[in-house]
């Protein structure tokens, strides 16, 4: 049986007793967690001992004289997500339809605000098929694969957008302003926070697109998506960044 002491020994030193660097220890811990996650998926293991190791580590850091544990990312609960989406549909206007689809897409995919703003119109149909191509940080392109759980919001927005575009010239972007031009990050930030407030979600330290991104990452993992796929979806450079979203939401 693999216990917390075994994990501590495995990630801290090699067979000859030499201590690993912190980055090496973290990498070995992530690999170990992936192994036990896989064993759970194939019903060859009942629980993941790495979870207990992390809990013990957090308690130790939070104790007297110890370092304060780093704050975990905040995310919306399942009920809060549903409330936010439901509330967004009460705004039967051009911006209401747009903002509903924008929030739905960000919750399903975890993409950054600017990445959503930059999406071409053709991305709407790709979203409905459960995949997106986005240009992220460093001008790097990545393919996102996901389950479009909130597809009805996008379908409604595409119909509304099509009707409006027949009256005026729109830019070739999925999400546009009422005048058909490019949206700005501040506009999206304000729109998301307004919907959060209207949904009585006011206790979060973070808000805007960051909160939706954290929520999407946590939801993907809670639904059983492989850690590596979530990493690719979010555009993280290492698994260490992605694995902090584990266990924030219950399946």
N, C-alpha and C positions, 0 to 999 in steps of 0.2 A: 504494500500500500504506500502510495506516494503522499507524504505529509508535508506540512510547512517547513520543518527542519530540512527535509530532503531538498525542497525547492531552494531554500536559502543556500545550501551547500552547492547545489548544481549551478546556480547563477553567479556565485561569488568567487569560486576558485577552480583551477584546473586540477588534473590528477596529480601533478607534481607539487601542488600546494600554492602555486603562484596566484595572486589576486588579479581578477579581471578588472579592466577599466569599467567605469560606470556605464558607458555606452554599450560595451560588450555584454554586461550583465542585463541591461534592459532588453537588448536584442534577444538574448537567450530566454528571458522571461516571456517575451511575446511569442517566440517560437513554441515554447512549452505550452502556452495558453492555446495556441492554434491546434496543437496536437490533441490536447484534452477536449477541446471544442469538437474536433472531428470525431473523437472516440465517443462522445456523447451523442453525436448525430447518428452514428451507426449502432447505437445502443450497446456499446462495448464498455461503457463507463457511466456510472450513475451521477457523478458530480465532478466539477472542475476544481481541483485543489488550489489552483492559482487564485481563485476568488478568495479563498480563506487566507492565503498569503497576503493578498492586497489589503484585506480587511484588518489583518493583524498589524500590517505596516502603518496603516492610517491611524489606528488606535495608539500605536507607539509614538508616532510623530505628534499626536495631539495631547500626549500626556505631559505631566509636570517636567519642565526642563527640556522638553523635546521641541523639535521644529513643528510649526503649525502645518498641517497637511494642506497641499495645494487645493484650491477650490475646484470642484467638479463643474463641468459645463452645465448651465441651466437648460432645461427643455420644457416644452409644453406637454402636459399629460394627455392621454388619449381623449379624455373628456374636454379638455381645453382646446385641443385641435378641432374637435367636432363643433364646439361652440363658436370658435373663430370662423370656420368655414360657413356655418349656418347663418351667422350674423352678417357675413359679407354679402350673402345673396339677398339681403333685405333692401339693398341699395339698387333699385331698378333703373340705373342710369348707365351711360357709356363708361364712365370711370368706375362705377360699381361692378359692372361685368368684368372690366379689365382687371381691377384689383383682386377680385375673387379668383380669377384664373391665375393671376400672378402668385398669389399666396398658395393656391393649390399646387402649382408647378414647383414652387420652392420647397414645399413640404414633401412632395413626392421625390424630388431629385437632390435636394441639398446644395444646389448651385448658389454661387455668390450673387449679390445684387447686380453688380456690373455685368456678370455673365448672362443674367436674365435679360437685362436691358439690351445687350448686344445680339440677342437671338434674332435670326431672320424669320420672316413670316412662315417659311416652309417648316420651321421647327415645331409649329403647332401640330401638324399631321404626324411628325416623328414622335412627339410626346405621346400622342394617342396610341402609338404602337409600342411604347415602353422603351424608347431609346432616344438619346440626344447627343449631338456633337457640339461641344462648346470650346471656346478659346479661353483658357484660364491664365493664371499668372505666368509671366515669362513668355507669353504668346504661345503657350503649349496647347495643342489640341488634345482632347480626350473624349472617349466614348462613354456615355453614362447609360447603364442598363438598370431598369427599375420596373415596378408595377404601378401603372397610372391609376391609383386608387381613386383619385378625384377627377376623373376624366370629364364628368358632366359639366364642370365649371369651365373647362377649356372649350368644350363643344359649344356651349352657350356664348362664350366670348368670341369665338371664330365667326359665328353667325352674326352677332352684333357688329363686329368689326367689318365684315363684308358689306353689310347694309350701309354703314357709315362711309366706307371707302368709295361707294358708288356716287356719293355727293361731293367728295373732295379728294384731293391727292394725298395719299398716305405714304410715308416712308416704308421701305421693305423691311419692316421690323415687326416682330410678333406683338410687342407691347408698344403702343404709341400714345402721345398726348391727345387731348381732345381735338387739337388742330392737325393731328396726323404727323407730328414731328417726334423727334427723339425724346425719351424720358431721361430724367436725371436721378442720380442716386438719392439726393435729398427729397425728391418727390416720392420715391418708393419708401424711403425711411418714414416720412410723415404719414403716408397712406397706411402702412403696416401698423404703426403705433396708434393711429386713430382707430383702426379696427380692433386692436388689442384692448384699448380703453373701452370701446363700445361693448366688447364682450366680457367686461369686468375682469380682465386679466391685467392686474396692475402691480402684482407683488414681485415681478421678476427684476433682477438686477440688470440683465441684458434685454435688449429689445431689437426692433427692426429686423433686417435680414439675417443678422447673426443668430438671433434666437430661433428663427425658422431653420437655419442651416444646422444648428445643434440638434434641433428636434428631429429633422430628417435623418441625420446620422444615427441617432438613438433608435428611431423607429425601424430603420433598415435592419439594424442588428437584432432588435427585439423580434422582428418577423422571421429571423433565421438566415438573412443574407450573409454570405461568407465575409469575413473580416477583410480579406484581400480585395473583394469586389467593392466593398464600401470605401476602402482606401482609394481605389481607382475612380470611383464615382465622385468623391470629394476633391480629388486632385492633391491628396496629401503626399509629401515626399517620403514619409516613413510610416510604418505601422504603429509606431509609438504614439503618434498624434491621433490615429484612428481609434486605438484600443481604449482610450479614456472614455469613449462613449458607450462602452459595454455596460450592461446592467443598469442603465439610467431609467429605462422603461421596462415594465414587465410585458411579456408576450400576451 
